[in-house]
Amino acid sequence: MGSVQRAMRLLETVAGHPYGAPAKQLAREAGLALPTAYHLLRTLVHEGYLRREKGLFFLGEATERLTGRGAEQKRRGMVVGMLARWRDALGVPLYYAVYREGEVDVVCVSDSPVVPAVQEWADFRETGHAHAVGQCLLSQLDEEARRDHLDRHPVRPVTPYTVRDAQSLLRRLERTRRGEPVTERQEYALGTVCAAIPVTVGTTAATMAFSLPAHQTDRLLPTARRLQAEMQRVMGSLALSISI
């Protein structure tokens, strides 16, 4: 662990020198003995986390991948893998969504021929009031943000079961208990019921949701509890992945 900490200090020190720095300066700034710094710098260069040019050290391609597209792809792959495992274990299609820049953004969907996802027959962004994904995300916002969203995407009937007006929806959202699953029954698609679990990290609202045929409504809350328990076991990894 000590070696890892010293290597991280070196990486942070190098990151503070976009035009490069020599080993002696990096060792001094990182508070490391020069022989230790030389050993770690050689290792980091060998692994691609640093590169050396004319006696100066710079961040390498491996480090850039961690902070750029490579890290994003890794996080996306992690979420896709989690969804696939939970889909198969619970026997339901899963949806992962975030509220980003004022819009409902369904990031990942995991389904199969055995458990197909709900078809997006009405734009998910415009009908956040009607499905569990949107309702769960809106429940995590403050009142001003909710009203702003509904001003841009007015409540309208999607099915005969859709909430009728903005005030009714706002009252429902206000009654939603923090951390509790949000459910809807045939409000977005006839013959389908859904539940969504809130995931909040900092100021980012996210949700993990699933759908079931309406004749399996009795599975809705038990499955939501099982999914919530699975999510709590990997909450650190899930929180890291919210930004994908």
N, C-alpha and C positions, 0 to 999 in steps of 0.2 A: 504493500500500500504506500509506503514511503517513497519508493521509486516512482510510482504513478503520480503522486502529488508533486514530486520534483519535476517530472517531465511536463506536467500540466503547467507549472509555474514558468518553465522555459517557453512553452508554446505561447502562453499569454504575453510573455516578455517580447518574444519575436513579433507577435501580432502588433505590438506597440511601435514597431520600427518598419513601416512600409517600404523604406529604402534599404533595409538590411542592417545588420549589426554584427560585429565580430564576437567571437566566443568569449573573450575576456570581459567585454562590456555586458554581454548577456548573463554571464556567471555572476558578475558584481550586482546587477540589477535584480536578479532572481534570488540573490542571497545564497549562492551555491559555491562550494569549493571548485576551483578550476578543473581538477582531474574529473570530478563528478560531472561537471557541465560538459566537458569534452566527450565523456562516455555516452551521456544521454543524447547529446547533439548528433553523434555518429549514428546512434540507434534510430533516432527520429528521421535522419536523412535516409538511412537504409530502408525504412518502412514507408517513405514517401510523405511523411508529415512535414518535413522541412526540406529545403534544397539549399545547396551551398554554391555561391558564385564569387570567385575572386576573394575568398576569405570571409565573405559576409553570408549570414544565414537569413533565409526568407521562408515564409509559409509555403508548404508544398501542395501538390495536387490532392493528396489524401485529405488534408485539412480543409481545403476548399470544397471538396465533395461533401464533407460533413456539414458544412454551413450552407451548402447550396442545393442543387438538384438531387445529389446523391442522398442527402439526409431526407429530403422530401420523399423520394421514392422509397426509402427504407421505411419511413413512417407509414406511408400509404400501404406498403406491403404488409406491415404489421397489423394494421386495421383490417385489411382484406382477409388476412389469415384468421384473426379473431372472429370476424363475422362468419366465416365459413365453418369454423369449429362450433360456434354457438348455434348456427343454423341447423347443422346436422344433429347436435345434441338436443335441441328443443323442438325440431321439426317444424320450423316456421321461417319464412323469408325475413331478412333483416335489412334495416335501412339506417344509415348513419348520416346525420345532417347537422349543419351549423347555421347560425344566424350571422351572415357576413355582409357588411356594407348595406345594412337595411333590407336584406333579402333572405328568404329561406333557400338554403343551398343544400340539396341532397348530394352528398359527396360520394357515398358508396352504397350499392345495393347488392345483397348476396341472396340469390335464390337458386332454384334448381327445378327440373321438370316435375319433381314430386311436390315441391312447395314453391309454386310460382309467385312472383311479386305482383302487386296490384298494378294494372296498366295505368299510366298517367294520361287519362283521357281529358282531364281539365288541368291546365297549367298549375304545377305545384306551388310556384312562387305567388301566383295570384289568388290561390285558394287556401292559404295558410289557416284561415279561420275554420276550414271544413275538415281538415285531417289532423290526426293525433300528432304528427311530426310538427306541423305549424303551431298548433295549440300549445304544445310543450315548449317550443322555442319562445313563443309570445309570453308564456307564463313566467319566463325567466327575465323578461325585460321590465323596466320601470314603466309607470303609467304613461309618461310622455312619449316614450319610444313605441309603446303599443298603439297609442292614438295616431302617431305619425304613420305607422305601418298601415293601419286601417284606413287612414285618409288616402293613402296611395293605392291600397288594394281593398276596396270597400267590400263589406260582407254582402254576399248574394247567395241565393239558393243553388246548391249543386245537386242535391237530392231532396226528396220530401222530408228528410230527417236533419238537414243542415240547420244550424242555429240561424234564427230569423233576422237578427239585427246586431249592430255593433254593441249596443248597451247590454244586451243579453250575453254576448260573448265576453265583454269586459267584466261583468258580474261573475261569470263562471271562472274566469282567469283569476280574479281576486280571491275566490274561494279555494283555489288550488293550493294545497299544502306543500310547502317547500320539500323537494326531494321525492314527492309521491308520484307514481305513474299517472300519466294522463291518458284517458281512454275515450274513444268515440265509436259509435255504432251506426254504421251505414250513412254517415254524414258526408263522406267523400265518394264512396262507391257502393252501390246497392249490392247486398250480399256479402259485404266485407266489414269486419270490425278490426280495430287497431288499438295498440297501446304504445306509449312512448315514455322512456325513462330519461329524466333530465340529467345532463352532465354539464356542470358549470365550473370553469376554472378561470379565476380572475374576472375579467369583464366579458369573456367569450361564452356565449350560450350554445350548447350543443345537445344532441339527443340521440339515443339508440332506440329504434322502434321496430315493431313487427306487426304483421297482419295475419288474420285468420278468416276462414269462411264463417259467415254469420251463424251457421248451425253449430259451430264450435265455440260460441260465446262463453260457455262455462270454463273454457281453458284460458280466457283472457287474463284474469288477475293472477291465477297460479303461475302461468308462464311469465308474466311480468315480474313476479317476485323472484323466480328462478334466474331470469336474465339480470335482474338488479344484483342478486348475490354474486353472479359470475363477474359482473362489471366491477363490483367492489374489490374483488380479488386482484384485479389488474388495473386499478384506478390510476396508478402512477404512469403506466405505459399508455393508457388511454388518454390521460391529460396531455402527455407529450405529443400525442398524435392529433390533437384537435385542430392544429393549424394546417393540416394537409389540404 
